[in-house]
Structure formats: structure tokens, C-alpha cells
Amino acid sequence: MNIDNDRLRLPDDLRDSLRALRRDAAPEHDLWPGIRARIEQARPAHSPAPAATATPLPTRIHGGQRRRPRRLAALATAASLAAVLAIGWSVLMAPPAQSPQTAAGVILREASHMTREYRTAWRAFDARRPAGVDTSALREIDRSAAAVRAALRQDPDSRYLLDRLQSLYALRLDLSRRLSTLPT
């Protein structure tokens, strides 16, 4: 940050305070030799000092056999067995996948149920509609709904068609309600 910028005029005492905030200082001496000495003092006498290069894992020889590789092999076998059990458990406990026919059946059942409910509501409004009212708009909506139902039979898993059918039915119900409230 450039404090002496022409756009930013600060009082002299504030400028001096800001300059005094950060002072970079180089360390007086290298700290790592002291850290290394303290680590080596804390290490037990029987453990070897770490080498600068990578060394192989120590193996304990007991009765002419190596124990560490055998222990690692046993751990690897146990981990593999645990992974197989976990995968098997997740496969067994997973919910059964719905076949496309099952999902399509759900959407078609929902559409037929919705059609029955809306038709019941339309009949109630249509019974109160005055006699001389033009119903050509209602017939057009009914034709569109029939076309959407036919499309649903062709593509039974289309959620879009079900939503479109629902909006047509809502439009038909609203228009029926409005027509039933017209004066006679």
C-alpha cells in the first residue's frame, strides 16, 4: 500500500503510526540446528537416528520368519474382506430400482385419478351454468386435454405431459366456475 498517494491524504501522526506497524526482521540465527538437537536428545537411545534418505521398513526376524510383511498381508486381507462386506451390504440394502413400466404406471394412474377428480368438479359447475352460454372454449380445452392424455399413453413416463394435463384441467375448472357464476 502506498501511503504517500496523492488521492489519500492522511495526517502525519497516522501516517507515522502506519509505517511503524510492520517491520520485517531477519532472524538472528538459524533455528533448525537447535530443533534437531532437542529432537535427538528426546529420542530414546536404542532408536536409530533418521537417515536423510528413505530406508526400507524395519522387519523383525523371529525364528527365521519376517513378521511385518505377514502382518501387512493380514491387514490387507482384512481390509479387502471389509470392503467386500460393505459393498454386499449396500447392494442388499439398496431400494429396488423401479422399472420403467412401474414408473410409467404411476404417472398414468396419477393422470387418471386427476381426470376423475377434475371431471367431478366440472360437473358440479356445469350443472349451475346458465343455458344460453357458449361453451366452445370448454370444448377446445377438453380436446387439448384428450390430446395430452393420448400423448401420455404414448410416452407414459413424461412428467411434462402430466404437468400440462394438470394445467389444462385447472384452466377448464376455472372457466367452468366463471361460466357458472354468470347471471341468467
Secondary structure, DSSP 8 states (H G I E B T S, - for coil): --TT-SS----HHHHHHHHHH------SS-SHHHHHHHHHHHS-TTS----SS-------EETTEEHHHHHHHHHHHHHHHHHHHHHHHHHHHS-----HHHHHHHHHHHHHHHHHHHHHHHHHHHHHS-TT---HHHHHHHHHHHHHHHHHHHSTT-HHHHHHHHHHHHHHHHHHHHHHTS--
